[in-house]
Amino acid sequence: MRGDETDTESTKSADGSIRSNFEALCQELNMDEETAAEALQNFKSIWNTYTLE
């Protein structure tokens, strides 16, 4: 994290990067909108539940 960034700005940047990568992956896999939305929701649920140590 850069010195002039706050935790919130860093989190928003990371979320935007993850989302753009996720959207690109969904396009490459030719997923329909409903399936992509469900996959994103599942990803967020796992992301908020588990951590790597």
Backbone as CSV, one residue per row, in Angstrom:
resi,resn,N_x,N_y,N_z,CA_x,CA_y,CA_z,C_x,C_y,C_z
1,MET,0.850,-1.176,0.000,0.000,0.000,0.000,0.886,1.227,0.000
2,ARG,0.527,2.196,-0.830,1.283,3.440,-0.866,0.979,4.244,0.387
3,GLY,1.908,5.099,0.759,1.759,5.898,1.958,0.578,6.838,1.933
4,ASP,0.158,7.306,0.755,-0.937,8.272,0.672,-2.296,7.598,0.519
5,GLU,-2.336,6.276,0.466,-3.600,5.566,0.354,-4.123,5.207,1.741
6,THR,-5.438,5.235,1.876,-6.039,4.746,3.105,-6.392,3.283,2.899
7,ASP,-6.740,2.602,3.988,-7.140,1.201,3.878,-8.353,1.054,2.970
8,THR,-9.295,1.982,3.059,-10.495,1.923,2.240,-10.152,2.060,0.765
9,GLU,-9.272,2.991,0.419,-8.876,3.171,-0.979,-8.175,1.930,-1.497
10,SER,-7.330,1.351,-0.692,-6.611,0.138,-1.075,-7.585,-1.015,-1.291
11,THR,-8.562,-1.143,-0.406,-9.560,-2.199,-0.527,-10.394,-2.014,-1.780
12,LYS,-10.813,-0.780,-2.057,-11.592,-0.505,-3.266,-10.790,-0.832,-4.509
13,SER,-9.510,-0.500,-4.500,-8.644,-0.791,-5.635,-8.517,-2.293,-5.839
14,ALA,-8.317,-3.026,-4.754,-8.196,-4.484,-4.838,-9.507,-5.099,-5.309
15,ASP,-10.637,-4.615,-4.780,-11.941,-5.126,-5.193,-12.181,-4.875,-6.675
16,GLY,-11.797,-3.702,-7.148,-11.959,-3.378,-8.564,-11.107,-4.267,-9.441
17,SER,-9.898,-4.547,-8.994,-8.997,-5.414,-9.744,-9.534,-6.841,-9.781
18,ILE,-10.001,-7.328,-8.652,-10.565,-8.675,-8.585,-11.791,-8.764,-9.475
19,ARG,-12.642,-7.759,-9.400,-13.873,-7.774,-10.198,-13.569,-7.739,-11.693
20,SER,-12.609,-6.910,-12.107,-12.283,-6.836,-13.534,-11.670,-8.147,-14.017
21,ASN,-10.825,-8.770,-13.196,-10.269,-10.079,-13.555,-11.368,-11.137,-13.609
22,PHE,-12.295,-11.084,-12.674,-13.405,-12.031,-12.644,-14.279,-11.869,-13.885
23,GLU,-14.590,-10.627,-14.248,-15.413,-10.378,-15.430,-14.721,-10.860,-16.700
24,ALA,-13.413,-10.654,-16.785,-12.657,-11.139,-17.943,-12.714,-12.661,-18.013
25,LEU,-12.576,-13.327,-16.874,-12.648,-14.784,-16.831,-14.024,-15.272,-17.274
26,CYS,-15.073,-14.626,-16.793,-16.431,-15.016,-17.181,-16.635,-14.869,-18.686
27,GLN,-16.089,-13.820,-19.274,-16.192,-13.635,-20.719,-15.437,-14.726,-21.458
28,GLU,-14.240,-15.063,-20.983,-13.453,-16.121,-21.619,-14.171,-17.464,-21.544
29,LEU,-14.888,-17.693,-20.449,-15.629,-18.941,-20.280,-17.010,-18.882,-20.922
30,ASN,-17.358,-17.731,-21.486,-18.644,-17.526,-22.157,-19.819,-17.824,-21.220
31,MET,-19.724,-17.303,-19.988,-20.771,-17.518,-18.989,-21.907,-16.531,-19.211
32,ASP,-23.147,-16.998,-18.997,-24.273,-16.076,-19.081,-24.294,-15.202,-17.826
33,GLU,-25.062,-14.130,-17.881,-25.054,-13.127,-16.812,-25.496,-13.696,-15.462
34,GLU,-26.520,-14.530,-15.476,-27.034,-15.099,-14.228,-26.001,-16.018,-13.568
35,THR,-25.350,-16.843,-14.353,-24.332,-17.751,-13.824,-23.134,-16.972,-13.299
36,ALA,-22.733,-15.923,-14.008,-21.607,-15.092,-13.575,-21.933,-14.401,-12.253
37,ALA,-23.159,-13.907,-12.108,-23.564,-13.245,-10.863,-23.551,-14.232,-9.698
38,GLU,-24.021,-15.451,-9.942,-24.008,-16.478,-8.899,-22.575,-16.848,-8.521
39,ALA,-21.712,-16.972,-9.514,-20.307,-17.302,-9.251,-19.636,-16.194,-8.446
40,LEU,-19.931,-14.934,-8.771,-19.350,-13.818,-8.026,-19.832,-13.829,-6.581
41,GLN,-21.105,-14.107,-6.377,-21.644,-14.172,-5.014,-20.971,-15.295,-4.226
42,ASN,-20.786,-16.446,-4.855,-20.098,-17.566,-4.193,-18.659,-17.199,-3.860
43,PHE,-17.977,-16.537,-4.794,-16.602,-16.107,-4.557,-16.530,-15.164,-3.359
44,LYS,-17.425,-14.177,-3.313,-17.428,-13.217,-2.208,-17.676,-13.914,-0.873
45,SER,-18.584,-14.882,-0.873,-18.884,-15.621,0.348,-17.654,-16.371,0.843
46,ILE,-16.968,-17.043,-0.059,-15.751,-17.774,0.310,-14.659,-16.807,0.740
47,TRP,-14.499,-15.708,0.006,-13.466,-14.705,0.293,-13.635,-14.142,1.705
48,ASN,-14.885,-13.907,2.111,-15.158,-13.320,3.425,-15.152,-14.345,4.557
49,THR,-15.149,-15.630,4.220,-15.221,-16.677,5.231,-13.861,-17.275,5.574
50,TYR,-13.016,-17.460,4.571,-11.759,-18.185,4.768,-10.551,-17.290,4.546
51,THR,-9.459,-17.619,5.231,-8.190,-16.920,5.034,-7.070,-17.942,4.907
52,LEU,-6.011,-17.542,4.243,-4.816,-18.372,4.159,-3.826,-17.878,5.191
53,GLU,-3.201,-18.782,5.885,-2.215,-18.401,6.893,-0.858,-18.902,6.510
